Amino acid sequence: METLKYPIGQFSWNGAISGEQRLRWIQEIEEAPELLRKAVDGLSPQQLDTPYRPQGWTVRQVVHHLADSHMNSLVRFKLALTEEQPTIKPYDEARWAELADGSQADISLSLALLDQLHARWGLLFRSLGEEQWGRTFIHPESGVVRLDVNLGIYAWHGRHHTAHITSLRTRMNW
């Protein structure tokens, strides 16, 4: 079950995050929408409504979750860049996934949103100076989060959920 839940493993990093590492993560974020698009290409409505694991979200919900999550993350980055260590508001991802726009909407809506969102995100990231990467926000459950670490988390997040879909396709021979 752990492999189904974390097909690429959990996010981790060791020590200081170099400028080179940040650039790799920025590139991963910029490439994420296209990789997701390839992962869902050609799937039927029935396949889109298949959970990627037992008690997991459907492929459709995963796609919409990525849009929801990454929109929230962009706002968190901007808050941290413009306010002194803001406390961000978490949201109930599971309940959002159950709403009609997360469980029934055509995935093209979130794929288009992710294209534009990740383009803006990449622009923002590439504009930041060294000092800005050390800025932080407070997550009520996770504590203080540095922007450079959050960058890595979201580079991983896109790959993580895309791997849920590609792993399901492999297991189901789609």
Backbone torsions as a table, in degrees:
resi	resn	phi	psi	omega
1	MET	NA	-36.1	-179.5
2	GLU	-60.6	-38.9	178.7
3	THR	-67.1	-37.2	177.0
4	LEU	-67.7	-36.6	-178.3
5	LYS	-76.0	-39.1	-177.5
6	TYR	-128.7	72.9	-174.7
7	PRO	-63.5	-22.6	176.9
8	ILE	-112.0	12.4	-176.9
9	GLY	84.2	173.4	178.7
10	GLN	-86.4	157.7	179.4
11	PHE	-66.6	137.4	173.2
12	SER	-153.5	155.6	174.7
13	TRP	-147.6	157.1	-178.5
14	ASN	-116.6	113.9	172.3
15	GLY	67.0	-147.0	-177.5
16	ALA	-66.5	149.0	179.6
17	ILE	-104.0	119.1	-176.7
18	SER	-79.6	163.0	174.4
19	GLY	-60.0	-36.7	178.3
20	GLU	-63.8	-42.4	178.3
21	GLN	-64.0	-42.4	178.2
22	ARG	-59.6	-43.8	179.5
23	LEU	-61.2	-38.7	177.0
24	ARG	-63.5	-43.3	179.5
25	TRP	-66.2	-39.0	177.3
26	ILE	-61.1	-44.2	179.0
27	GLN	-62.0	-41.4	178.0
28	GLU	-61.2	-40.7	178.8
29	ILE	-66.0	-41.9	179.5
30	GLU	-65.7	-31.9	-178.9
31	GLU	-86.4	-15.1	-173.1
32	ALA	-56.7	-44.6	-178.9
33	PRO	-59.9	-39.9	179.7
34	GLU	-67.4	-39.2	178.1
35	LEU	-66.4	-38.3	176.3
36	LEU	-64.7	-43.8	179.7
37	ARG	-58.3	-43.4	177.9
38	LYS	-64.8	-37.7	-178.1
39	ALA	-65.1	-32.4	-177.4
40	VAL	-99.6	-4.5	-176.4
41	ASP	-56.1	127.9	175.0
42	GLY	80.9	1.2	179.9
43	LEU	-73.4	140.0	178.8
44	SER	-79.3	164.3	175.0
45	PRO	-55.2	-38.9	178.7
46	GLN	-64.3	-41.6	178.0
47	GLN	-66.4	-39.6	178.0
48	LEU	-63.0	-26.2	-179.3
49	ASP	-96.9	18.7	176.7
50	THR	-95.6	128.9	176.2
51	PRO	-65.2	142.7	-179.8
52	TYR	-74.6	-16.2	175.1
53	ARG	-157.5	163.7	175.7
54	PRO	-57.2	135.6	-177.0
55	GLN	61.2	19.3	178.3
56	GLY	-102.7	174.1	176.7
57	TRP	-70.9	159.4	172.3
58	THR	-76.5	165.9	175.9
59	VAL	-56.9	-43.1	179.1
60	ARG	-57.2	-46.3	-179.9
61	GLN	-65.1	-35.6	178.3
62	VAL	-62.5	-45.3	-179.9
63	VAL	-60.7	-48.0	-179.5
64	HIS	-68.1	-33.7	176.4
65	HIS	-61.4	-41.8	179.5
66	LEU	-59.4	-41.9	177.9
67	ALA	-63.9	-47.0	179.8
68	ASP	-59.9	-49.2	-176.0
69	SER	-64.5	-44.3	-175.8
70	HIS	-73.9	-29.6	172.0
71	MET	-63.4	-45.5	178.4
72	ASN	-61.0	-41.0	-178.4
73	SER	-66.5	-40.3	177.1
74	LEU	-57.9	-44.5	179.0
75	VAL	-62.3	-41.3	179.6
76	ARG	-63.0	-41.6	176.8
77	PHE	-59.8	-46.5	-176.4
78	LYS	-67.0	-37.1	175.5
79	LEU	-61.6	-45.6	-178.8
80	ALA	-65.7	-29.0	179.6
81	LEU	-80.0	-19.5	-173.9
82	THR	-118.1	-6.4	179.2
83	GLU	-131.7	159.8	178.6
84	GLU	-84.9	108.9	177.1
85	GLN	40.2	63.8	-179.6
86	PRO	-67.6	151.4	170.8
87	THR	-92.0	120.9	-177.5
88	ILE	-88.7	162.6	178.6
89	LYS	-99.6	120.3	174.5
90	PRO	-74.2	169.1	177.0
91	TYR	-138.5	159.1	-177.7
92	ASP	-86.8	93.1	-176.4
93	GLU	-55.8	-42.2	-177.9
94	ALA	-63.5	-41.8	179.5
95	ARG	-70.6	-36.3	176.1
96	TRP	-61.5	-39.9	-178.6
97	ALA	-64.8	-23.2	180.0
98	GLU	-83.7	-19.1	179.4
99	LEU	-64.2	157.3	-175.1
100	ALA	-55.9	-39.8	-178.9
101	ASP	-71.1	-17.4	177.9
102	GLY	-98.6	-19.4	-175.4
103	SER	-115.2	-16.4	-175.1
104	GLN	-127.5	-21.9	-173.8
105	ALA	-65.2	152.5	174.8
106	ASP	-62.0	135.3	-177.6
107	ILE	-66.8	-18.3	-179.9
108	SER	-59.8	-29.5	178.5
109	LEU	-62.1	-48.6	-178.6
110	SER	-75.4	-31.4	177.2
111	LEU	-64.2	-42.5	177.9
112	ALA	-65.6	-42.5	178.8
113	LEU	-60.3	-45.1	-179.2
114	LEU	-63.5	-37.4	177.2
115	ASP	-55.3	-51.3	-176.0
116	GLN	-72.4	-42.7	-179.9
117	LEU	-60.3	-46.0	-178.0
118	HIS	-69.9	-30.8	175.6
119	ALA	-64.9	-45.0	177.8
120	ARG	-65.8	-41.6	180.0
121	TRP	-58.7	-46.6	179.7
122	GLY	-60.4	-42.0	176.7
123	LEU	-59.2	-47.3	179.0
124	LEU	-60.4	-50.0	-177.1
125	PHE	-59.1	-43.1	-176.9
126	ARG	-70.8	-14.4	179.3
127	SER	-89.0	-10.8	-172.9
128	LEU	-79.4	142.1	174.4
129	GLY	-90.2	168.6	-177.5
130	GLU	-52.1	-45.5	-177.4
131	GLU	-62.6	-37.0	-177.5
132	GLN	-66.4	-31.0	179.4
133	TRP	-65.4	-20.1	178.4
134	GLY	-87.3	-4.1	179.2
135	ARG	-66.7	159.8	-173.2
136	THR	-136.6	162.0	166.8
137	PHE	-132.5	165.5	177.8
138	ILE	-107.9	123.5	173.1
139	HIS	-99.0	123.9	-175.6
140	PRO	-55.0	-25.6	-179.8
141	GLU	-100.1	-32.5	-175.0
142	SER	-98.7	-15.5	-178.7
143	GLY	89.5	-150.7	-177.7
144	VAL	-76.2	130.1	-178.9
145	VAL	-124.2	123.4	175.1
146	ARG	-78.4	147.2	-179.6
147	LEU	-64.3	-36.2	179.1
148	ASP	-66.1	-36.2	176.0
149	VAL	-68.5	-42.0	-180.0
150	ASN	-62.8	-35.4	174.3
151	LEU	-56.9	-48.5	179.6
152	GLY	-62.6	-40.0	179.3
153	ILE	-59.8	-43.7	-176.6
154	TYR	-78.2	-27.9	171.1
155	ALA	-63.5	-44.9	176.6
156	TRP	-63.1	-43.6	-175.4
157	HIS	-56.7	-44.7	178.3
158	GLY	-63.6	-44.5	178.7
159	ARG	-65.7	-39.2	-179.7
160	HIS	-58.2	-51.8	-177.6
161	HIS	-74.5	-32.6	174.6
162	THR	-63.7	-38.2	177.3
163	ALA	-66.5	-30.0	173.7
164	HIS	-57.6	-43.4	-177.0
165	ILE	-73.1	-46.9	-178.3
166	THR	-66.6	-35.1	177.6
167	SER	-66.6	-41.0	176.5
168	LEU	-62.0	-43.9	179.5
169	ARG	-59.5	-40.8	179.3
170	THR	-65.8	-47.4	-179.5
171	ARG	-62.2	-35.1	-175.9
172	MET	-93.1	-0.4	-176.7
173	ASN	55.7	44.4	178.5
174	TRP	-90.3	NA	NA
